[in-house]
């Protein structure tokens, strides 16, 4: 069944390439696929960056607490 679908897909692509402007359409689809793949890779990296940012924010907050000057004694 899958082999028949694959054959049909190949036939359809071949017919599309034969149509006027078909080659341009196929190139545009391939370019779009490449861009979507690239975008997917970038989006997957966002979660890792968010974790790193959260960790750095905690470190900065702890450094700020450590650097706060102590209040002078009341007197």
Secondary structure, DSSP 8 states (H G I E B T S, - for coil): -HHHHHHHHHHHHHHHHHSTTHHHHHHHHHHHHHHHHHHHHHHHHHHHHHHHHHHHHHHHHHHHHHH--------
